[in-house]
Amino acid sequence: MDIPEPFDNIIKSSYAQNNKNIKKFFDDCFEEIIKKLNITNYQARAAKTGEMFEYAFWYLIKQNGIELDTNVELKKACMAGAGKLDFGIMNEKFPLCGIEAKGSSEAVSERPALKRTDTAKKAIAQAYQFKKIYPNVPFYVVTNVRPTSGNAKCMLDLAEGDIIDKVVDVTNNAELSSFVAVLKKIAKS
């Protein structure tokens, strides 16, 4: 993946300073992209911080020695065009795992990332499409903000362990370490 500027420079700079504190790494990336692009509109901030999350997540996983495929097109699962899967590990054209990224800045919204029911629903819809065609292939949702109450939490609790193998908060060092270990194992298979 080629990360465009100014995202690439912001991510590399933040990672160099915060590679031991991943929450701060993401928060700094969000803050810097908003500042650099001088974004004041809510919708634009949400869109750019979501984009930043995807780029920063991909970079973070790459720093852990894993090459993820990006914008994975799985036509049999109706995942094409704008509905492509964010990330995966592929064996030829067959997925070994699917990953949907749903992250954004807590500074932008009271309900960032998976705290929004519409965002949780989109992640669940992607999982359904994927699992309908590839029922035995793991599917993960990665985020920087997990809901702790409300409808979004309820929906994700229902889906996790069923069509979503795991919702991973990549800002939690223990969850990130476990997830990286799982991805390394998948990549070797």
Residue pairs with C-beta under 8 A, 6 or more apart in sequence:
1 55
1 58
1 68
1 70
3 11
3 55
3 58
3 59
6 32
6 33
6 36
6 37
7 33
7 51
7 52
7 55
8 55
10 28
10 29
10 32
10 33
10 36
10 52
11 29
11 52
11 55
11 56
11 59
12 59
13 32
14 25
14 28
14 29
14 32
14 56
15 25
15 59
15 60
15 63
17 25
17 28
18 24
18 25
18 28
19 25
19 63
22 60
22 170
22 171
22 173
22 176
23 144
23 171
25 56
25 60
26 53
26 56
26 103
26 144
26 170
26 171
27 105
27 106
27 107
29 52
29 53
29 56
30 49
30 52
30 53
30 104
30 105
30 107
30 108
31 105
31 107
33 39
33 48
33 49
33 52
34 45
34 48
34 49
34 105
34 107
34 108
37 44
37 48
39 45
39 48
42 108
42 109
45 105
45 108
46 104
46 105
46 108
46 109
49 103
49 104
49 105
49 108
49 112
50 102
50 103
50 104
52 105
53 101
53 102
53 103
53 104
53 113
53 144
54 86
54 101
54 103
57 87
57 101
57 103
57 142
57 170
58 68
58 70
58 87
60 170
60 176
61 68
61 180
61 183
62 68
64 180
64 183
64 184
65 184
66 89
66 180
66 183
66 184
66 187
67 187
68 87
68 88
68 89
68 99
68 183
69 87
69 88
69 89
69 90
70 86
70 87
71 84
71 85
71 86
72 79
72 84
72 85
72 86
72 87
72 88
72 90
72 95
72 98
73 79
73 80
73 84
73 85
74 80
74 84
74 85
74 95
74 98
74 130
74 133
74 134
76 133
77 85
77 129
77 130
77 132
77 133
77 134
78 129
79 85
79 126
79 129
79 130
83 126
83 129
85 95
85 98
85 99
85 100
85 126
85 130
86 99
86 100
86 101
87 98
87 99
87 100
87 101
88 95
88 96
88 97
88 98
88 99
89 95
89 96
89 97
89 183
89 186
89 187
90 96
91 189
95 130
95 134
95 137
96 137
96 186
96 187
96 189
97 137
97 138
97 139
97 140
97 183
97 186
98 126
98 127
98 130
98 134
98 137
98 138
98 139
98 140
99 139
99 140
99 141
99 142
100 123
100 126
100 127
100 139
100 140
100 141
100 142
101 141
101 142
101 143
102 113
102 114
102 119
102 120
102 122
102 123
102 141
102 142
102 143
103 112
103 113
103 142
103 143
103 144
103 145
103 170
104 112
104 113
104 144
104 145
105 112
106 112
106 144
106 145
109 116
112 144
112 145
113 119
113 143
113 144
113 145
113 146
114 120
114 123
114 141
114 143
114 145
114 146
114 147
114 152
114 156
114 167
115 145
115 146
115 147
115 150
115 152
116 152
117 150
117 151
117 152
117 155
119 152
120 147
120 151
120 152
120 155
120 156
121 155
123 141
123 156
123 159
123 164
124 155
124 156
124 159
124 163
124 164
126 139
127 139
127 141
127 159
127 163
127 164
128 163
130 137
130 139
130 163
131 137
131 139
131 163
138 165
138 166
138 182
138 186
139 163
139 164
139 165
140 164
140 165
140 166
140 167
140 168
140 179
141 156
141 164
141 166
141 167
141 168
142 167
142 168
142 170
142 179
143 167
143 168
143 169
143 170
144 169
144 170
144 171
145 169
146 153
146 156
146 167
146 169
147 153
147 156
156 164
156 167
160 166
160 167
166 179
168 175
168 176
168 179
169 175
170 176
170 179
